[in-house]
Amino acid sequence: MEKKPTDSSASFVPYISASRTLPELTAVAISLGIVLAVVFAAANAYLGLKIGLTVSASIPAAVISLAVLRGLFRRKSILENNIVQTMTTAGEAVAAGAIFTIPALYMWDLNPGQQMISFIVLVGGFLGVAMMVPLRRLLIVKEHETLPYPEGTACAEVLVSGETGGRSARMVMLGFGVGGLVKALGDGLMLFRTEIETAVFKFKNAVIGMDTYPALLGVGYIIGPRIAGQMLAGGILAWLVLIPMIGFFGAGATGSIAPSQTPISQLDAWGIWGDYIRYIGAGAVAAGGLITLVKTLPMLFSSLAATLRGLATRGDEKVTLDRTNRDIPAKWVFALILVLIILLAFDPITKVGILGAVAIALFGFLFVTVASRIVGLVGSSSSPVSGMTIATLLIVTVLYKLTGVSGTAGMVTALTVGAIVCVALAVAGDISQDLKTGYLVGGTPWKQQVAMMIGVLVSGLVIGFILNVLNASYGLGSEQLPAPKAVLMRLIVEGIMSENLPWDLIFIGVAAAIVFEFLGLNSLTVAVGIYLPVHVSTPIMVGGLVRWFVEFISRRNEGLLKSRIETGTLLASGLIAGESLVGVIIAILIWAGVQVPGTLAVQNHLLPFIVFLAVTILLTVISLRSKDGITQKS
């Protein structure tokens, strides 16, 4: 049974065979990869802080790489494009791991310096790459037919089909331009509002609204109507059920009810959401993350056992070290891991100590192994990174408290351990997908692994600056950048260390998540909808409805359906990247003291609705116009 994947993989011939050598880890590819890694790190950091989700950068990066290297520089090597997308996903992964945890330090008013943030991210990123390297031959090669790695396979298809040229780059750049333009005119020049809101007639404290951001429309299109609908369900539950209910029962209260310091009768919908609903949402998100982890436990244990069995038998296999089968030498990989763990044990920056270093080594290896296999089965977007990070934080925080490390010092060290593990998980999952892409197109593994480390290095050096700028301009944890996952991590650590959280509200959220599971819903998705303002979920639902409409219209022709969804996905990816990047640029301008006063219709609700409707129509029409595949010559 175990030999079948080995035998089939031995006969596999990639797009570029091992006997051929093409330019790969070149200066041009590295330079473009560095630029895109920084761009997508900034864009995903902004998006993740806003909605608690990040999107895959591999396909947009592959498309942009094809457009630049093949279109502008007339370079013909598909392996160079593979290197570029590998480096770009490093930026995405580093941003995801960082923004899910590190913003909690800002919420404690500690304002960590760029040096500390870069150290945390670089150690976690390098551990993620290094711990994945020994697993590549087992997971990518030996189990080629049993682990599909959906994003990696899709990216390989884009790279191969891109050999014929095509329209796909124009779709990404069109979305990039539209998303960036709307963001610049709305939040940059402030020519119109980027949020619309209305109260429900004769329904006190019931509010419905929408952030008119193209990026949220794009997110909804990519995740589809089911997930978007469950997220909106959480928002409706919070803003049309819980908030009016709290306002109704608290209308006669003359004093404040903890944790709020203001009587409920004096709170509007936003006040009730900030003082009560966010704790309920945080409890639901925490429970949803742990439920997701528990549901994957059978896969977790079987994945770990299979991986360990594979590693144990690897020494008995005859390894042919052709070009497509060469990893970074094992002695260098294990030396790097050892140096990083020793450095963590004694470094004066994070001060996690020997306990933290050992925890990082154990949880890092355990969860990197699991994450690398799980993303091969269900994809990166379904990997329970939040749940594994929560589990790490729970255990580590308790251990620190039991050993006398408590207070602010204990919270910071526990969160640092969780952050390093979270970055390692995110990076390991992404490089797994990249190595699958490389395996299919015929890349050289050690060159991809080096490229990933370069991407981690560059992204790690700039992510601290990005977070500092976003915090100074918008405030991490604020209404503009709520940073839902980081708030959750902060509440977990605070709750264990100080025991002063409103546990009744937290447990209401936990119970709600359990109810969602019994109803057959994704508890984590609904919980995020509760935690975030409904204004975020509404445009995501609109994007999901556009996706549903395109699928419904095209349902009778499978080839046409695939082409239209791919076209829309590339346009949606461009909307996300363009808006998010301009959002970071605006933050830099605010941080630098540049003031641009609003000039037109700042209080007008109709204009932003018209702008959002125009972008929605554009996404629908462009998707439906695709007739013969996005990758064919135009």
ZAMARGU-4260 file (C-alpha; in steps of 0.2 Angstrom, whole numbers, plus 5000, padded with zeros to 4 digits):
<rodrens>
0) 5000/5000/5000 | 5014/5012/5005 | 5024/5008/4989 | 5011/5013/4977 | 5014/5032/4979
5) 5033/5028/4978 | 5031/5018/4962 | 5020/5031/4953 | 5030/5045/4958 | 5046/5037/4951
10) 5038/5037/4934 | 5032/5055/4935 | 5040/5066/4922 | 5038/5085/4926 | 5035/5098/4913
15) 5053/5102/4912 | 5062/5086/4914 | 5077/5083/4925 | 5089/5082/4910 | 5085/5099/4905
20) 5093/5115/4913 | 5084/5132/4912 | 5088/5148/4920 | 5080/5147/4937 | 5088/5156/4953
25) 5093/5171/4942 | 5096/5189/4948 | 5081/5195/4938 | 5070/5182/4946 | 5076/5186/4963
30) 5074/5205/4960 | 5056/5203/4954 | 5053/5191/4968 | 5059/5203/4982 | 5048/5217/4975
35) 5033/5206/4974 | 5036/5198/4991 | 5036/5215/4999 | 5021/5221/4990 | 5011/5206/4994
40) 5017/5206/5012 | 5011/5223/5014 | 4994/5220/5005 | 4991/5204/5015 | 4995/5212/5032
45) 4983/5226/5028 | 4969/5214/5023 | 4972/5202/5037 | 4972/5216/5050 | 4955/5222/5043
50) 4945/5205/5041 | 4956/5192/5049 | 4959/5183/5033 | 4973/5183/5020 | 4972/5177/5002
55) 4984/5166/4992 | 4997/5176/4982 | 5004/5162/4972 | 4993/5163/4957 | 4993/5182/4955
60) 5012/5182/4958 | 5013/5169/4944 | 5003/5179/4932 | 5013/5195/4936 | 5029/5186/4934
65) 5024/5179/4917 | 5019/5197/4912 | 5035/5205/4917 | 5048/5191/4914 | 5040/5185/4898
70) 5031/5200/4892 | 5044/5214/4896 | 5060/5205/4897 | 5056/5192/4884 | 5063/5178/4895
75) 5057/5161/4892 | 5061/5151/4907 | 5046/5144/4917 | 5057/5140/4931 | 5061/5158/4934
80) 5043/5162/4935 | 5042/5148/4948 | 5055/5156/4959 | 5046/5172/4958 | 5030/5165/4964
85) 5039/5155/4978 | 5047/5171/4985 | 5031/5181/4984 | 5021/5168/4994 | 5035/5170/5007
90) 5029/5188/5009 | 5011/5182/5011 | 5015/5169/5024 | 5026/5180/5034 | 5012/5193/5034
95) 4999/5180/5040 | 5009/5173/5054 | 5014/5191/5060 | 4997/5199/5060 | 4988/5185/5068
100) 4998/5187/5084 | 5010/5202/5085 | 4997/5216/5085 | 4993/5211/5103 | 5009/5218/5108
105) 5003/5235/5102 | 4986/5233/5111 | 4996/5231/5127 | 5004/5248/5123 | 5022/5240/5122
110) 5025/5247/5104 | 5038/5233/5100 | 5052/5239/5089 | 5056/5234/5072 | 5071/5224/5078
115) 5060/5213/5090 | 5047/5210/5076 | 5059/5206/5063 | 5068/5194/5075 | 5052/5185/5079
120) 5046/5183/5061 | 5063/5178/5054 | 5066/5165/5067 | 5048/5158/5064 | 5050/5159/5045
125) 5067/5151/5044 | 5061/5137/5056 | 5046/5134/5044 | 5057/5132/5029 | 5070/5122/5038
130) 5058/5110/5046 | 5049/5107/5029 | 5064/5103/5019 | 5066/5085/5027 | 5048/5082/5023
135) 5048/5086/5005 | 5053/5070/4997 | 5040/5061/5008 | 5025/5072/5006 | 5028/5080/4988
140) 5037/5065/4979 | 5032/5049/4988 | 5014/5054/4990 | 5012/5063/4974 | 4996/5055/4970
145) 4988/5055/4987 | 4992/5073/4992 | 4985/5085/4978 | 4991/5101/4986 | 4977/5111/4977
150) 4984/5129/4977 | 5001/5122/4971 | 4993/5112/4958 | 4983/5126/4952 | 4998/5138/4951
155) 5008/5125/4941 | 4993/5125/4929 | 4994/5144/4927 | 5013/5143/4924 | 5012/5129/4911
160) 4997/5137/4902 | 5006/5154/4903 | 5018/5147/4891 | 5006/5152/4877 | 5004/5170/4884
165) 4987/5177/4887 | 4975/5189/4895 | 4977/5183/4913 | 4990/5197/4918 | 4978/5210/4911
170) 4964/5204/4922 | 4976/5206/4938 | 4982/5223/4933 | 4964/5229/4929 | 4958/5224/4946
175) 4974/5231/4954 | 4971/5248/4946 | 4952/5248/4950 | 4955/5243/4968 | 4969/5255/4971
180) 4960/5270/4962 | 4944/5267/4973 | 4954/5266/4989 | 4965/5282/4984 | 4949/5292/4980
185) 4939/5287/4995 | 4951/5285/5010 | 4966/5295/5002 | 4958/5310/4994 | 4942/5308/5004
190) 4931/5312/4989 | 4918/5301/4996 | 4914/5290/5011 | 4919/5272/5011 | 4905/5266/5022
195) 4886/5267/5021 | 4875/5263/5036 | 4856/5264/5040 | 4846/5260/5055 | 4831/5248/5054
200) 4814/5257/5054 | 4807/5256/5072 | 4820/5243/5078 | 4830/5252/5091 | 4849/5249/5090
205) 4847/5238/5074 | 4859/5244/5061 | 4864/5237/5044 | 4879/5244/5034 | 4892/5241/5022
210) 4910/5245/5019 | 4911/5249/5000 | 4928/5242/4998 | 4932/5233/4981 | 4944/5221/4991
215) 4930/5214/5002 | 4920/5211/4986 | 4935/5202/4979 | 4937/5191/4995 | 4919/5186/4994
220) 4921/5181/4975 | 4936/5170/4980 | 4928/5162/4995 | 4912/5159/4987 | 4893/5161/4993
225) 4893/5147/5006 | 4907/5154/5017 | 4902/5172/5013 | 4884/5168/5018 | 4890/5160/5035
230) 4901/5175/5039 | 4886/5187/5035 | 4875/5176/5046 | 4886/5179/5061 | 4885/5198/5057
235) 4866/5198/5056 | 4866/5188/5073 | 4876/5201/5081 | 4869/5217/5074 | 4851/5212/5072
240) 4848/5201/5086 | 4861/5202/5100 | 4864/5221/5100 | 4846/5226/5100 | 4842/5212/5113
245) 4856/5219/5125 | 4849/5237/5122 | 4832/5231/5125 | 4835/5222/5142 | 4848/5236/5148
250) 4837/5251/5143 | 4831/5253/5161 | 4848/5251/5169 | 4854/5266/5178 | 4872/5260/5182
255) 4885/5252/5171 | 4886/5233/5168 | 4904/5226/5167 | 4914/5226/5156 | 4907/5243/5150
260) 4909/5258/5161 | 4894/5267/5153 | 4875/5262/5156 | 4868/5252/5142 | 4854/5265/5140
265) 4867/5278/5135 | 4876/5266/5122 | 4872/5266/5104 | 4874/5250/5093 | 4893/5253/5090
270) 4895/5256/5109 | 4886/5239/5113 | 4896/5231/5100 | 4913/5237/5107 | 4909/5234/5125
275) 4900/5217/5124 | 4899/5209/5107 | 4917/5209/5104 | 4920/5198/5119 | 4906/5186/5114
280) 4914/5186/5096 | 4931/5182/5103 | 4925/5168/5113 | 4916/5161/5098 | 4932/5163/5087
285) 4942/5154/5100 | 4930/5140/5102 | 4928/5139/5083 | 4947/5138/5081 | 4949/5124/5094
290) 4934/5115/5086 | 4942/5115/5069 | 4958/5108/5077 | 4949/5094/5086 | 4939/5090/5070
295) 4956/5088/5061 | 4964/5077/5076 | 4961/5061/5067 | 4970/5068/5051 | 4983/5076/5063
300) 4988/5060/5071 | 4987/5049/5055 | 4997/5063/5046 | 5011/5063/5060 | 5012/5044/5060
305) 5013/5043/5042 | 5026/5056/5041 | 5037/5048/5054 | 5035/5031/5046 | 5041/5039/5030
310) 5056/5047/5038 | 5061/5031/5046 | 5061/5021/5030 | 5069/5035/5019 | 5086/5029/5023
315) 5082/5012/5015 | 5077/5020/4999 | 5089/5022/4985 | 5089/5041/4981 | 5093/5047/4963
320) 5100/5064/4966 | 5095/5072/4949 | 5092/5090/4947 | 5073/5089/4952 | 5077/5079/4968
325) 5090/5089/4977 | 5086/5098/4993 | 5097/5109/5004 | 5109/5096/5012 | 5102/5089/5028
330) 5117/5094/5038 | 5114/5112/5034 | 5096/5111/5038 | 5098/5103/5055 | 5112/5114/5059
335) 5101/5129/5055 | 5087/5122/5066 | 5099/5119/5081 | 5107/5136/5080 | 5089/5145/5079
340) 5083/5135/5095 | 5099/5139/5104 | 5098/5157/5099 | 5080/5158/5106 | 5085/5150/5122
345) 5097/5163/5126 | 5093/5179/5116 | 5090/5195/5125 | 5077/5201/5113 | 5062/5190/5115
350) 5068/5182/5132 | 5058/5166/5130 | 5071/5156/5139 | 5075/5138/5138 | 5056/5133/5141
355) 5050/5144/5127 | 5064/5137/5115 | 5060/5119/5119 | 5041/5123/5117 | 5045/5131/5100
360) 5055/5116/5095 | 5042/5103/5100 | 5026/5113/5094 | 5035/5119/5078 | 5040/5101/5073
365) 5023/5094/5077 | 5012/5107/5069 | 5024/5110/5054 | 5023/5092/5050 | 5004/5092/5052
370) 5002/5108/5043 | 5012/5103/5028 | 5002/5087/5026 | 4985/5095/5029 | 4987/5109/5016
375) 4991/5095/5004 | 4974/5087/5007 | 4963/5102/5009 | 4973/5118/5004 | 4981/5132/5014
380) 4964/5141/5017 | 4957/5126/5026 | 4973/5123/5037 | 4968/5125/5056 | 4983/5137/5059
385) 4973/5148/5071 | 4968/5132/5081 | 4986/5126/5082 | 4992/5143/5087 | 4978/5144/5101
390) 4983/5127/5107 | 5001/5132/5108 | 4996/5148/5117 | 4985/5140/5130 | 4999/5127/5135
395) 5013/5139/5135 | 5004/5152/5144 | 4999/5140/5158 | 5017/5133/5159 | 5025/5151/5160
400) 5012/5155/5174 | 5016/5139/5184 | 5035/5142/5183 | 5032/5160/5190 | 5034/5170/5174
405) 5018/5180/5175 | 5012/5198/5173 | 5017/5208/5157 | 5033/5198/5155 | 5024/5182/5155
410) 5011/5188/5143 | 5024/5195/5131 | 5035/5179/5131 | 5020/5167/5129 | 5013/5178/5114
415) 5031/5178/5107 | 5032/5159/5107 | 5014/5158/5099 | 5020/5171/5086 | 5035/5161/5081
420) 5025/5145/5080 | 5012/5154/5070 | 5024/5161/5057 | 5033/5144/5055 | 5016/5136/5052
425) 5011/5148/5039 | 5027/5148/5030 | 5028/5129/5030 | 5011/5127/5023 | 5015/5139/5009
430) 5032/5132/5004 | 5023/5115/5004 | 5012/5122/4990 | 5027/5130/4981 | 5037/5114/4981
435) 5022/5105/4974 | 5022/5118/4960 | 5040/5115/4957 | 5038/5097/4957 | 5025/5098/4943
440) 5034/5111/4932 | 5052/5103/4935 | 5060/5116/4947 | 5075/5112/4957 | 5070/5110/4976
445) 5085/5117/4984 | 5084/5133/4973 | 5066/5135/4978 | 5070/5133/4997 | 5084/5146/4995
450) 5072/5157/4986 | 5059/5155/5000 | 5072/5160/5013 | 5076/5175/5003 | 5058/5180/5003
455) 5056/5177/5022 | 5072/5187/5025 | 5066/5202/5015 | 5048/5201/5021 | 5054/5199/5039
460) 5064/5215/5038 | 5050/5226/5032 | 5035/5218/5041 | 5040/5228/5057 | 5040/5244/5048
465) 5023/5240/5040 | 5015/5236/5057 | 5022/5252/5065 | 5016/5263/5051 | 4998/5255/5051
470) 4997/5256/5070 | 5003/5274/5070 | 4991/5279/5056 | 4975/5268/5060 | 4978/5260/5077
475) 4979/5241/5077 | 4964/5234/5085 | 4954/5250/5081 | 4938/5250/5071 | 4948/5253/5055
480) 4960/5239/5058 | 4951/5227/5071 | 4965/5214/5069 | 4952/5200/5075 | 4964/5186/5077
485) 4977/5196/5086 | 4963/5202/5098 | 4959/5184/5101 | 4977/5179/5105 | 4978/5194/5117
490) 4962/5189/5126 | 4968/5171/5128 | 4985/5176/5136 | 4977/5190/5147 | 4963/5178/5153
495) 4975/5165/5159 | 4988/5177/5166 | 4977/5190/5175 | 4960/5181/5176 | 4951/5197/5174
500) 4941/5194/5158 | 4922/5195/5157 | 4921/5176/5156 | 4902/5176/5155 | 4903/5185/5138
505) 4917/5174/5133 | 4907/5158/5137 | 4892/5164/5128 | 4903/5165/5113 | 4909/5148/5116
510) 4892/5141/5118 | 4886/5149/5102 | 4901/5141/5092 | 4895/5124/5098 | 4877/5128/5093
515) 4884/5133/5075 | 4893/5116/5074 | 4877/5107/5078 | 4868/5116/5065 | 4881/5110/5052
520) 4889/5127/5050 | 4908/5132/5050 | 4908/5139/5068 | 4925/5148/5065 | 4917/5157/5050
525) 4901/5162/5058 | 4911/5167/5074 | 4922/5179/5063 | 4906/5187/5057 | 4900/5190/5075
530) 4917/5198/5080 | 4918/5209/5065 | 4906/5223/5061 | 4892/5218/5049 | 4899/5232/5038
535) 4913/5220/5033 | 4903/5204/5030 | 4890/5213/5019 | 4902/5217/5004 | 4909/5200/5006
540) 4892/5192/5004 | 4889/5203/4988 | 4905/5196/4981 | 4899/5178/4985 | 4883/5182/4976
545) 4892/5187/4961 | 4902/5171/4961 | 4885/5161/4963 | 4877/5171/4948 | 4892/5167/4937
550) 4892/5149/4942 | 4873/5148/4939 | 4874/5156/4922 | 4888/5144/4917 | 4883/5128/4925
555) 4879/5119/4909 | 4896/5121/4902 | 4910/5114/4913 | 4924/5122/4902 | 4916/5139/4901
560) 4912/5138/4920 | 4930/5135/4924 | 4936/5149/4912 | 4924/5162/4920 | 4928/5158/4938
565) 4947/5159/4934 | 4944/5176/4925 | 4934/5182/4940 | 4947/5176/4953 | 4961/5185/4944
570) 4951/5201/4943 | 4946/5199/4962 | 4964/5195/4967 | 4969/5211/4958 | 4955/5221/4967
575) 4962/5214/4984 | 4980/5218/4980 | 4977/5235/4973 | 4966/5242/4987 | 4977/5234/5001
580) 4993/5241/4994 | 4986/5258/4992 | 4979/5257/5010 | 4997/5254/5016 | 5003/5269/5005
585) 4990/5280/5013 | 4995/5274/5030 | 5013/5279/5026 | 5008/5296/5020 | 4998/5299/5036
590) 5013/5293/5046 | 5024/5305/5037 | 5012/5320/5041 | 5004/5322/5024 | 4987/5330/5026
595) 4974/5329/5011 | 4958/5337/5016 | 4942/5330/5009 | 4934/5341/4996 | 4918/5333/4989
600) 4902/5323/4996 | 4911/5317/5012 | 4894/5314/5020 | 4885/5307/5004 | 4879/5289/5006
605) 4874/5288/4987 | 4890/5291/4979 | 4900/5276/4988 | 4885/5265/4984 | 4886/5270/4966
610) 4905/5267/4965 | 4903/5250/4974 | 4889/5245/4962 | 4900/5250/4947 | 4914/5239/4953
615) 4902/5224/4956 | 4895/5226/4939 | 4913/5226/4932 | 4917/5210/4941 | 4901/5202/4935
620) 4903/5207/4917 | 4921/5203/4915 | 4919/5186/4922 | 4904/5182/4910 | 4914/5189/4895
625) 4927/5175/4897 | 4922/5162/4883 | 4938/5153/4878 | 4949/5152/4893 | 4960/5166/4901
630) 4976/5158/4896 | 4974/5158/4877 | 4981/5171/4866 | 4970/5187/4864
</rodrens>
